[in-house]
Amino acid sequence: MVAPFLPDDEKLAAVREALPALGAGIYLNTGSVGPLPAETAAAMAELVDYELRIGRSHPDYWDGFLERMGEARAAVAAIVGADVREMALVHSTSGAMNAAVWSVDLRPGDRIVTTQAEHPGALGPVHVAASRSGAELAIADVGFGGDDEATLAAFDGAISAGTKIVVLSHVLWATGARLPIREVATMAHERGARVIVDGAQAVGAIPVSVADLGVDFYAIPGQKWLLGPEGTGALWCDPAIVAESQLTNASWFTFERLSATEAVPWRDARRFEDSGHYRPGVTGLARSCGWLSMYVGLPWVHERGQSMARVAAERLARIEGVQLLTPLDRMATLVTFRIAGWNPDEALAELNGRIFAIARTVPDLGALRISIGFFTTTDEIERVASIVELLAAHTPATLPQRPRLTILGQAPS
């Protein structure tokens, strides 16, 4: 447990102790999947054990699960400043994006606008929707996302008459740039389009108030910056458009009443839910969100995460031979960069092998991406920067070899 009012240094130590995966290396890939809090793992393990010993079929266990669903909706809603009735539980960001895209009645001649910088979780749904409906897919080129004027000009040129949907990320997954969501949403609404936002790299990393953004749908992953289990996520829906939105999936969870003679969908966001939720996973999502909100504190999470990310970005930008792709004035908690003369896979292998840094590459940009969490330390950032400096001063051919362990009974290699 992390007490909410500890001094910063004690709080950081308590947070890191509560996230055991941080002991396996320098954890720099929360943008893919975050470290699981020990408290969350314990709550999930308790349910797994119950299911093993008692089973999953007793009506009381089902009723309890429905309560856990409600808790999970409320926990996510609290983080994004929403009402619980505006939240639907889904299995992933991609599932949320699909539900939002398919909620609009697309016809031949309609237009869908997105950017060239979207994650496959957004690109996949819009490509399929355009193909099936006959709608036109238009691409707004926002570059690396660091120039708001250029971004808005790109959307201004793309959102023409007949545009029904505008799909974009709050924070670009590849470069970590924050896009001007509110301004794009205003433009899109003035031209009659709905706005669907991929919040995968925003929720839990930076402050998010979905109502203030002025969008129609906002997709949320559970396993990234919310530190929940995989197979969890949520979709926020503006209550003003629920009634006129098409059902995108039909299951027992979709309907308030369902029988052979009637099918009445929920009049709130729950109409976008489907079935098959993993019960321990739903509990884990609620527990992780509650841990962040009540014990760590979201203001501390957001402020420290962004502050440490900026420290990392500025430190890397000062290294000769390093090109920072993340815009310093539009960043969140992702830092993307290139090292001259280095293939990103080779560079990542060196970071992992020399200091056990867990990060990822962005193949389309030929770059490395590190995710800086509220739990990242200045020492970890400096250790990463020192290896990047070493790589930047060499080529793969001239880099000094890593020290190798000698195994007893074997000759050193």
N, C-alpha and C positions, 0 to 999 in steps of 0.2 A: 504494500500500500504506500502511496506517495501522499504525504501531508501537504495540503494546498498552500501553506504559508511559510514554507522553509526559505531560508536565504538561498540565493541562486546557486552557489556552489554545492550546498547540501542537497538542494532540489535536483540538480543535474545528476549527482551521484545516485540519489534514490531512484530517479527515472531510469538511469542506465541499468541499475540492479534489477529493476522490474521488467526489463527487456533483455532476456538472456541471450538472444541471437547476436547482440552487440559484442559478445565475447568471442564470436567466431571469426572476427575480422573487422575491418573498417567498413561499416554498413553504409553503402552509397548507392543503393538501388531501391529506395522506397517508391520511386516513380513507377517501378514494376510491381513490387509487392513489399509491404512494410514488415518490420519485425513485430511478432505477436506478443502482446503483454502476457506475463506469466499468469495474471489474474484471469485473462480471457481463456487461456489454455486450460486453466484449472476448472473453470465453469463448463467448458465444452467437455472436458474429460469426465466430469461428474455425470453429465447426461449420457455420454457414450457408455459409461459403466452401467448406468441405470437401464439403458436399452439392452445391454448384454444380459444383465441379471434378471430384469423384470419383463423386458419386452417393450414393444412400441404400440401395442394395439388397444390398451385400456382406454376407455372414453375419457377418464380423468386426465390421462397424459395428453390426449388430443386437445382437450379444453385448455390445459396449461400451455400447450404450444400456441394456441390462438392468442393467449395473453402475451406470450413472448413476441409474437408477431407485432402486436400493438406496441409493446415496449420498444422494439427495434425501429418501427416507424417514428415513434416519438423521439427516440434518441438521435436519429439522423435529422429529423425536422428541427430539433433544437440547435443543431450545429449550423444549419443554413438559414436560421431565422424564419422557419415556416410553421404553419399549422399542421398538426398531425394528419388532418383530412386531405392535405395536399400532397401526401407522400404515398408512393406505392413501392413495395419491396419487389426487387427483381434479382436475377442471378448474376448480373454483370453490367458494366457500362454499355457494352454492345447490345445487351438485351434492352436496356433503357432507350438507347438510340433507335433501335428497331421499332419499339413500341411508339415512340414519338413520331418518327417519320411516317409510319403506316397509319397514324391517327388522322392524317389529312387525306381527303378524297382527291387523289391526283388523276388528271385526265390528259389525253393527248393535247399538246399545245401549252400545257402548264410548264412552269420553270422551277427548277431546284438550284439554289446557289450554295456553293461551299468553297473551301479554299484548297490550294494545292498542298497545304501543310497539315492536313488532318490525319489523325490516326486511322488505321484500318477499321476500328470500331465505329467510326463515323462514315468513312468512305464506302465501306461495304454496303450498308443500308441504303445510301443514296444512289449508288450505282444500280442496285437491284430494283429499287423503287422506280427509277427513271426507265429502266429496261422494261419492266412489267406494265407501267402505266402509259408509256409513250411520252412522258414529260421530258423536257430538255434539261440536261445537266450543264450548268455554267460554273466555271472555275474562276474565282477571284484570286489573283496572285498577290499574296501578302508578304512575299519574301521570307525573311527570318522573323518578321513580326515586330521589329523594333521601331518602326516609324508609323505612328498613329495616323498621320495625315495621308500617307501612302496607302495604308490599310483601308481607311475610309473612302479614299478615291477609288480603290479597287472594287469595293462593295458598291459604291455609287454607280460604277459602270456596269456591274453585273446584275444588280437588282432592278430589272426592267419590268414593264407591264406584264402581268401574267405570272409573276413569281409567287409561288405558294409557300415555299419553305426556304429558310436560310439556316444553314447548319455550320457551326463554327465552334472552336475550342475556347474556353476561358483562358487556359494557359497551353501554349503549343507544346506537344509532347517531345518534339525533336530539339527545339532551341530554348524552351523555357520562357518564351516571351508571353506577357499578358496582353491580350487583345482588348480593344476598347468596346466591350460588350454592350454597355448601355447605349452608346452612340449608334452602333450597328442596329441594335434592336429598335431604336426610335426611327431610323431610316427605313427599316424593313416594314414596320407597322404602318408607317405613312403610305407605303405602297401596297398594303394589303397582304403581307406575308407573315407567316408564323416563324418564330425564332426558336431553334433547338440548340442547346449548348452542351458540349461535352465538358464536364467538370472534373475529369479524371485527375488532372494535375493541379487542381485548385482546392477542392474541399478537404479540409484538414491541414492544408499547407498555408493558405492565406485566408483572411476573413472573407466570407461569402454570405451575402444577404440576397437570396433569390428574388424576393419581391422588389428590392431596390434596383436590380439589374434590368427589370422591365422585359424579361423574356417570357416565353410560353412554356417551354420544357427545359429541365436541367437534369442531366444524367450524372449519377454519383456512383463510384466504385466503393466497395467495402474494404478491399484488401490492400489498398495503397496507403494514402496518408491518414486514413481512419484506423489503420492497424488492425483491421478485422480479418476474419478468415476468408479464404477464396470461395468463389461461388456465391458471393453476397453483393448487393448493391441496391440502389434506390433510384426512383424517378420522381422528380418534383413536377407538378403540373399546376399551372395557373387555374384556380377554380372557375374563373370566368369563361373558360373554353371547354370545360369538362363535358358539358351536355352536348356540345356540337362536335365532339371528337369521335371518330370512328373507333369501335372496339378493334384492337389489334391482335388479341388472343383471347380465346374463350376457355375458361376452366371453372371449377367450383368456386375459386376465389374471386372470379370476375363479377359474380352476381349477388345481389342482395336477396333475390328470390329466383329459384330455378326449378322448374318442373316440366312435365310433358306438355303443359298447356300455357306456360308463361316463362319468359326469361327477362328479368328486370335487372339491369346492371346497377352496380353501386353508383350513387350520384356524386361520388368523390373520386380521388385518384386511385382508389382500390380497383376500379374497373380495368386498370392496366396490369394487375397482378396475374400471375399464372401459378400453377401448382408445382409440387416437387421440391419444395424448399427443404434443405437439410436442417433438421431441428436443432442439433447442437450449433450449426453455423449461424442460424438466426439469433440464438442466445449469445454467441460469441460476438456478433456485430453489435448488438445492444451493449454488451459489457465493454467492448473497446471504446465505443462512443462515450459511454458514461465515464470510463476511466479518464479519457482525454478531457471531458467537460468538467467533471466534478473534482477530480483528484490532481490532475496536472494543471488544468486551467487553460482554456483556449487562447486568451490573450497572450499568455506566456509562450504557448506552443507556436502561435503565429509570429510573434515578435522575435523570438529567439531563432526560429527556423529561417526567417527571411534575413535576419541580421547575419547569421553564420553563413548563409548562402552568398551574401554580398562579400563577406570577408574572403570566402573561397574564390569567388569570381575575380575580385580585384587582385588577389595574390597571384592567380594564374595569369591574369592579363599582363602582369609585370615581367613575366618570364620571356626572354628573347626566344623566338621560334614558336611561341604559342599564339594561336589565333582564337580569341574568345568569340563565340557565335551568339551567346546569350546577351541581349541588350541590358546594360547595367541599369538604365532608367525605366525598364519595363519588365524586370525579372520577378520571379516568385522564389522557388526553392530548387529549381533545376539549373545546372551549369553545364553547358556544352562547349567543347573546345577541340581544336585540332593541334597536333604537334607536327611541325615541319619534318618531312622525311620519314614519318612513321605511319604505317598502316594501323588503323585503330585496333584491330584484333591483336596485332603484335604488341602494341602499347598496353592494351588491357592485360595481356598475359604477363607483362613485366610488372605492372602494378599489383596484380594478384600474387605473383610469385615472390615479390620482394617485400611487400608489406601487408599481404592478405587483404587488399582492397577489393570490395565486391561492388562492381559498377556494371556498365553496359556500353555498347557501341550504338551509334546511329548510322547504319550502313549507307543510307542515301546521301548523307552529308559527309561521309568519311571522317566521322568525329567520335569522340568519347563523350558520354554523358554521366555526370555524377548527381545524385540526389542528396541534398543536404537537409538533414532532419533537425528538429529542435533538440535532439539528443546528441548531435555531432559535437565533438570537442575541437578546440583550437589546435590542440596537439595533433589530432587526426588530420585536420586540414593541412597543417604544416608538413606532416609526413608524406601526404599525397603530393603536395607541391614540390617537396625535395626530390621525389622520384621523377616527377614531370620535368624538373630542371635537369636532372641527369639524362633523361631521354632526349630532351631538346638540345643538349650539348653534344650528342652523339647520333650516329646512325645505327640501325640494327647490326651492321657489320663491325662497328668500332666500340660498341657498348661493352664495358667490362662485364664479364660473366658473373652471375650470382654465386655466392658461396654455396657449396654443396655439402650436405651432411655425409659423413662417412659411416656406413653401416658396419657394425662389428662383424668380422668374418669375411668382409668384402674389401677388395682393393679400392682405393679412392678413384673416382672417374675424372 
